[in-house]
Amino acid sequence: MRHTAIALVLFALLTITSTALADTVRGKVVYADGSTAYANVAVTLETSAGRATVYTGSDGMFYLVRVPPGQYSVEVKSPREKKTITVVVSAAPYTDVPPVVLN
């Protein structure tokens, strides 16, 4: 019974630690007039583990998951324009990026 209790405590600590080490970066890409979402835009983040590219949905939203805390360059690229933004990820559940405006 004592070994089971120790195992449960270790499992809980590992779960809390692994959750704190990964974050979801979320944001929205909009047209310059700000009134319309920009769909199917490539959003790429490069980490020490490699590159991750996602595409915005019809609502212009993007989500990059399991991003370790740190500072990153994120490239937002449409067929007509490319922007690079800096994102600082903390050990919180979400890091919200201000709207990215493309022409």
C-alpha positions in Angstrom: 0.0 0.0 0.0 2.8 2.4 0.8 4.4 1.8 -2.6 1.1 2.5 -4.3 0.9 5.9 -2.5 4.5 6.8 -3.4 3.8 5.8 -7.0 0.6 8.0 -7.1 2.5 11.0 -5.7 5.3 10.6 -8.3 2.8 10.3 -11.1 1.0 13.5 -9.9 4.3 15.4 -9.8 5.3 14.2 -13.3 1.9 15.1 -14.7 2.1 18.6 -13.2 5.7 19.1 -14.3 5.0 18.0 -17.9 2.0 20.2 -18.1 4.0 23.2 -17.0 6.6 22.6 -19.6 4.3 22.8 -22.6 2.1 25.6 -23.8 -0.3 26.4 -26.5 0.4 29.5 -28.6 -2.8 30.8 -30.1 -3.6 33.8 -32.3 -5.6 35.2 -35.2 -4.6 36.5 -38.6 -6.8 39.2 -40.0 -7.0 41.5 -43.1 -5.7 45.0 -42.8 -9.2 46.4 -42.3 -9.5 44.1 -39.2 -13.0 43.1 -40.0 -12.3 39.8 -41.7 -10.4 36.7 -40.7 -7.6 35.4 -43.0 -8.1 31.6 -43.6 -5.4 29.1 -44.8 -2.4 31.1 -43.8 0.7 29.2 -42.9 2.0 29.8 -39.4 5.5 28.3 -38.7 7.4 28.1 -35.4 10.9 26.7 -35.1 12.1 25.0 -31.9 15.1 23.0 -31.0 13.0 19.9 -31.8 12.2 21.1 -35.3 9.7 23.2 -37.2 6.0 23.2 -36.7 3.6 24.6 -39.3 -0.1 25.0 -38.9 -2.7 26.7 -41.0 -5.4 29.2 -39.9 -8.9 28.0 -39.9 -11.9 29.8 -41.5 -12.0 32.0 -38.4 -8.4 33.1 -38.9 -7.3 31.3 -35.7 -4.2 29.2 -35.3 -2.9 27.0 -32.5 0.6 25.7 -32.0 0.6 23.1 -29.2 3.3 21.7 -26.9 5.6 24.7 -27.2 8.3 24.7 -24.4 8.8 28.0 -22.6 11.1 30.4 -24.3 11.3 33.1 -27.0 10.5 32.2 -30.6 10.2 33.7 -34.1 6.9 32.8 -35.7 6.5 33.3 -39.4 3.0 34.1 -40.8 2.9 33.7 -44.5 0.1 34.2 -47.0 0.4 34.0 -50.8 1.0 37.8 -50.9 2.8 38.6 -47.7 5.1 37.3 -45.0 5.5 38.6 -41.5 7.8 37.4 -38.6 6.7 38.1 -35.1 8.4 37.3 -31.8 6.5 35.2 -29.2 7.5 34.7 -25.6 6.1 31.5 -24.2 5.7 31.1 -20.5 4.8 28.0 -18.5 1.0 28.9 -18.7 -1.7 26.9 -20.4 -1.9 29.5 -23.3 0.2 32.2 -24.8 -2.0 34.7 -26.7 -0.5 36.5 -29.7 -2.0 39.8 -30.7 -3.8 39.8 -34.0 -1.5 39.5 -37.0 -2.5 41.9 -39.7 -1.9 41.1 -43.4 -2.8 43.0 -46.5 
